[in-house]
Amino acid sequence: MDEGALIQDALDGDLNAFNVLVLHYQDMAYNVAYRIMGEPDAADDAAQEGFISAYQKLHQYRGGSFKAWLLRIITNHCYDELRRRQRQPAVPLTPHLPDGETLEDPYWIEDQGVTPEEHSEQAELQAAIQHCINALDPKFRIILVLVDVEGLDYQTAAEAAGTKMGTVKSRLARARERVQDCLQLFWELLPEPFRHNTEEMK
């Protein structure tokens, strides 16, 4: 994909060229928005609004990483939406899982003698991780998602978040520490090596 040519064509009024960019980045945009917002509908809205805004502001793009530029727009939409909510929903101590159970329901206490399917275990762990990400302040949440979820380097994450690299590093360190502390509530869901490490840290 010739990204530069597509951007220029889009600037010249070729909507199809911009649609190619949308298709290329839509999964990434949704994943980032979902991890920040923690809700599928809110993530859909943020990603859609982000792409609309990117098209409208495309003339403001001055080169460099288009991915970082696009992510900055999307993360700004997420941050604005979080700020617009008059009060942050309380994060429960035990998140609801996709099947409606919680970690304190009898299902989790009783020994049924059945080893859970691997995909179920992964779903439970992901629910716990997302719960802990949701508990972060948005400015820390955004950095954690950009670096640890999307795998961006510090410089690209700084561009996407509209901040300095040093700020990215400090916020990431604090975010990781808070998520690690939060995950101790769900110790039994963590992979075995991580359990051992957390036990040693106590």
JOGI-V305156 format. One record per backbone hydrogen bond with DSSP energy under -1.0 kcal/mol. NH is the residue of the N-H (numbers start at 1). CO is the residue of the C=O. Records with the same first field share a line. If there is no record, write none. Layout:
BEGIN
NH->CO / CO
END
This chain:
BEGIN
3->1
6->2
7->3
8->4
9->5
10->6
11->7
12->8
13->10
14->9
15->13
18->14
19->15
20->16
21->17
22->18
23->19
24->20
25->21
26->22
29->25
30->26
31->27
32->28
33->29
34->30
35->31
36->32
37->33
38->34
43->39
44->40
45->41
46->42
47->43
48->44
49->45
50->46
51->47
52->48
53->49
54->50
55->51
56->52
57->53
60->57
61->58
69->65
70->66
71->67
72->68
73->69
74->70
75->71
76->72
77->73
78->74
79->75
80->76
81->77
82->78
83->79
84->80
85->81
97->101
100->97
105->102
108->105
110->106
112->110
121->117
122->118
123->119
124->120
125->121
126->122
127->123
128->124
129->125
130->126
131->127
132->128
133->129
134->130
135->131
136->133
140->137
141->137
142->138
144->140
145->141
146->142
147->143
148->144
149->144
150->145
152->146
157->153
158->154
159->155
160->156
161->157
163->158
168->164
169->165
170->166
171->167
172->168
173->169
174->170
175->171
176->172
177->173
178->174
179->175
180->176
181->177
182->178
183->179
184->181
185->182
186->183
187->184
189->186
190->187
195->191
196->192
197->193
198->194
199->195
200->196
201->197
END
